[in-house]
Amino acid sequence: YAAGYAETFYGIPQPDWSAALEAWRHVLEISADKDFAYVQLARVNLKLGRKKEARDMVSKIQGTEFAPSKARLLRQIGSE
């Protein structure tokens, strides 16, 4: 349920990205799939203009299944 709530921020107009960040932090705390949460935390940090924090989250992603997301995030961090 926590991940479902956190994902709703992507679909609403004018989301509160600070609240989204807190929601994804909660997901990270309770989830066994940390990489998925790190991807989302990186995305939200980018929305907030926090490149350093986004890069920190990306550096924690370890699963090979997230390699495409990791590469895409690193490109976004470098170009924004």
KOLMITOR-937481 format. One line per 5 residues: for each residue z, x negated, y of N, C-alpha, C. Coordinates in nm, 4 decimals. Atoms other than C-alpha are relative to their C-alpha. Example, Ala and Ser with C-alpha at 12.3 -4.5 7.8 and 13.67 -1.06 7.14 Angstrom:
2
0.0000/-0.0890/-0.1190/0.7800/-1.2300/-0.4500/0.0000/-0.0900/0.1200 ~ -0.0060/0.0820/-0.1190/0.7140/-1.3670/-0.1060/0.0730/0.0770/0.1090
This chain:
80
0.0000/-0.0811/-0.1198/0.0000/0.0000/0.0000/0.0000/-0.0859/0.1268 ~ -0.0072/0.0871/-0.1173/0.0754/-0.2831/0.2387/-0.1380/-0.0530/0.0378 ~ 0.1354/0.0498/-0.0276/-0.2760/-0.4270/0.2044/-0.0885/0.1116/0.0523 ~ 0.0787/-0.1139/-0.0482/-0.4284/-0.0827/0.2499/0.0282/0.0293/0.1463 ~ -0.0378/-0.0201/-0.1400/-0.2356/-0.0372/0.5724/-0.0590/-0.1099/0.0878
0.0497/0.1124/-0.0790/-0.3300/-0.3841/0.6965/-0.1517/0.0089/0.0193 ~ 0.1461/-0.0106/-0.0097/-0.6986/-0.3174/0.6240/-0.0442/0.1077/0.0979 ~ 0.0410/-0.1069/-0.0915/-0.6990/-0.0049/0.8418/-0.0301/-0.0512/0.1403 ~ 0.0242/0.0535/-0.1342/-0.6938/-0.2220/1.1530/-0.1460/-0.0385/0.0213 ~ 0.1411/0.0373/-0.0136/-1.0522/-0.3322/1.0812/-0.0885/0.1202/0.0308
0.0852/-0.1173/-0.0138/-1.1793/0.0247/1.0945/0.0307/0.0914/0.1164 ~ -0.0341/-0.0886/-0.1104/-1.0183/0.1691/1.4028/-0.0494/-0.0581/0.1331 ~ 0.0419/0.0500/-0.1305/-1.1411/0.1496/1.7595/0.1187/-0.0626/0.0731 ~ -0.1000/0.0713/-0.0800/-0.9448/-0.0929/1.9784/0.1289/-0.0249/-0.0792 ~ -0.1187/0.0255/0.0818/-0.7088/-0.2186/1.7079/0.1018/-0.0888/0.0704
-0.1094/0.0847/-0.0485/-0.3755/-0.3759/1.7883/0.0054/-0.1204/-0.0937 ~ 0.0115/0.1155/0.0879/-0.4477/-0.7214/1.6458/0.1340/-0.0683/-0.0237 ~ -0.1332/0.0564/0.0228/-0.0878/-0.8344/1.6930/0.0721/0.0756/-0.1112 ~ -0.0584/-0.0806/0.1082/0.0287/-0.5477/1.4731/-0.0701/-0.0296/-0.1314 ~ 0.0750/0.0345/0.1209/-0.2472/-0.6335/1.2263/0.0486/-0.1325/-0.0568
-0.0497/0.1299/0.0435/-0.1231/-0.9906/1.2138/0.1333/0.0154/-0.0729 ~ -0.1288/-0.0240/0.0659/0.2271/-0.8708/1.1274/-0.0194/0.0692/-0.1343 ~ 0.0262/-0.0698/0.1258/0.0883/-0.6392/0.8616/-0.0513/-0.0969/-0.1061 ~ 0.0518/0.0970/0.0971/-0.1054/-0.9233/0.6968/0.1051/-0.1044/-0.0372 ~ -0.1108/0.0903/0.0351/0.1994/-1.1499/0.7158/0.0889/0.0636/-0.1069
-0.0792/-0.0712/0.1006/0.3876/-0.8853/0.5208/-0.0723/-0.0022/-0.1352 ~ 0.0786/0.0067/0.1237/0.1073/-0.8719/0.2639/0.0160/-0.1377/-0.0636 ~ -0.0166/0.1355/0.0516/0.1321/-1.2494/0.2289/0.1353/-0.0164/-0.0688 ~ -0.1348/0.0119/0.0570/0.5055/-1.2230/0.1614/0.0122/0.0662/-0.1366 ~ -0.0226/-0.0787/0.1218/0.4737/-0.9656/-0.1162/-0.1111/-0.0111/-0.1033
0.1169/0.0027/0.0872/0.1339/-1.0381/-0.2701/-0.0032/-0.1226/-0.0901 ~ 0.0241/0.1125/0.0906/0.0552/-1.2528/-0.5706/-0.1304/-0.0708/0.0369 ~ 0.1297/0.0565/-0.0387/-0.2956/-1.3096/-0.4279/0.0092/-0.0540/0.1424 ~ -0.0224/0.0604/-0.1320/-0.2070/-1.5402/-0.1401/-0.1312/-0.0314/0.0706 ~ 0.1265/0.0377/-0.0628/-0.5671/-1.6529/-0.0817/-0.0619/0.1154/0.0774
0.0555/-0.1164/-0.0692/-0.6801/-1.3002/0.0079/0.0737/0.0215/0.1324 ~ -0.0782/-0.0170/-0.1227/-0.3975/-1.2753/0.2601/-0.0318/-0.1105/0.1008 ~ 0.0349/0.1091/-0.0915/-0.4809/-1.6178/0.4056/-0.1339/0.0249/0.0678 ~ 0.1305/-0.0330/-0.0586/-0.8426/-1.5083/0.4582/0.0183/0.1019/0.1119 ~ -0.0190/-0.1056/-0.0993/-0.7291/-1.1967/0.6415/0.0803/-0.0502/0.1208
-0.0771/0.0573/-0.1109/-0.4727/-1.3865/0.8475/-0.0879/-0.0893/0.0876 ~ 0.0932/0.0815/-0.0778/-0.7443/-1.6294/0.9521/-0.0898/0.0896/0.0850 ~ 0.0867/-0.0924/-0.0741/-0.9713/-1.3412/1.0528/0.0719/0.0596/0.1208 ~ -0.0751/-0.0634/-0.1084/-0.7022/-1.1725/1.2592/0.0363/-0.1026/0.1072 ~ -0.0276/0.1041/-0.0995/-0.6016/-1.4981/1.4251/-0.1226/-0.0286/0.0848
0.1229/0.0174/-0.0786/-0.9652/-1.5414/1.5282/-0.0170/0.1138/0.0999 ~ 0.0096/-0.1148/-0.0910/-0.9629/-1.1908/1.6763/0.0931/-0.0173/0.1192 ~ -0.0968/0.0246/-0.1064/-0.6604/-1.2993/1.8778/-0.0301/-0.1268/0.0795 ~ 0.0373/0.1221/-0.0699/-0.8350/-1.6189/1.9911/0.0852/-0.1201/-0.0372 ~ -0.0896/0.1078/0.0442/-0.5961/-1.8419/1.7969/-0.0692/-0.0857/-0.1061
0.0788/0.0835/0.0916/-0.8267/-2.1016/1.6460/0.0866/-0.0920/-0.0857 ~ -0.0846/0.0922/0.0750/-0.5552/-2.3461/1.5448/0.0687/0.0723/-0.1159 ~ -0.0676/-0.0777/0.1027/-0.3630/-2.0796/1.3540/-0.0985/0.0448/-0.1077 ~ 0.1033/-0.0397/0.0956/-0.6853/-1.9564/1.1940/-0.0356/-0.1172/-0.0910 ~ 0.0326/0.1191/0.0787/-0.7701/-2.3098/1.0835/0.1132/-0.0332/-0.0988
-0.1144/0.0235/0.0883/-0.4185/-2.3484/0.9393/-0.0039/0.0936/-0.1208 ~ 0.0085/-0.0961/0.1104/-0.4649/-2.0323/0.7318/-0.1136/-0.0373/-0.0954 ~ 0.1148/0.0388/0.0828/-0.8070/-2.1464/0.6097/0.0347/-0.1208/-0.0869 ~ -0.0343/0.1211/0.0759/-0.6620/-2.4796/0.5003/0.0872/0.0315/-0.1224 ~ -0.0869/-0.0381/0.1120/-0.4269/-2.2937/0.2633/-0.0750/0.0716/-0.1113
0.0804/-0.0708/0.1005/-0.7070/-2.1130/0.0757/-0.0410/-0.0985/-0.1087 ~ 0.0264/0.0918/0.1098/-0.7414/-2.2709/-0.2675/-0.0997/0.0525/-0.1028 ~ 0.0846/-0.0563/0.1045/-0.9337/-2.0327/-0.4938/-0.1481/-0.0177/0.0271 ~ 0.1443/0.0200/-0.0157/-1.2997/-2.1098/-0.5539/-0.0735/0.1303/0.0309 ~ 0.0665/-0.1273/-0.0284/-1.3838/-1.7391/-0.5366/0.0000/0.0324/0.1492
-0.0055/-0.0211/-0.1447/-1.2949/-1.7545/-0.1668/-0.0765/-0.1077/0.0774 ~ 0.0747/0.1070/-0.0668/-1.5169/-2.0557/-0.0924/-0.0999/0.0534/0.1030 ~ 0.0927/-0.0513/-0.1028/-1.7857/-1.8446/0.0824/0.0733/0.0512/0.1247 ~ -0.0776/-0.0496/-0.1139/-1.5238/-1.6746/0.3006/0.0577/-0.1154/0.0803 ~ -0.0573/0.1171/-0.0656/-1.3615/-2.0082/0.3763/-0.1056/-0.0698/0.0855
0.1083/0.0660/-0.0737/-1.6943/-2.1622/0.4801/-0.0400/0.0824/0.1227 ~ 0.0370/-0.0876/-0.1116/-1.7805/-1.8605/0.6978/0.1061/-0.0073/0.1108 ~ -0.1071/0.0089/-0.0994/-1.4408/-1.8748/0.8695/-0.0029/-0.1340/0.0741 ~ 0.0063/0.1305/-0.0657/-1.4739/-2.2467/0.9367/-0.1154/-0.0068/0.0993 ~ 0.1115/-0.0065/-0.0949/-1.8135/-2.1839/1.0988/0.0405/0.0787/0.1246
-0.0433/-0.0809/-0.1132/-1.6623/-1.9113/1.3168/0.1013/-0.0744/0.0864 ~ -0.1003/0.0751/-0.0754/-1.3711/-2.1297/1.4172/-0.0675/-0.1084/0.0833 ~ 0.0704/0.1069/-0.0703/-1.6092/-2.4095/1.5131/-0.0886/0.0483/0.1117 ~ 0.0961/-0.0485/-0.0992/-1.8417/-2.1887/1.7152/0.0624/0.0892/0.1062 ~ -0.0616/-0.0890/-0.0989/-1.5950/-1.9692/1.9034/0.0788/-0.0752/0.1031
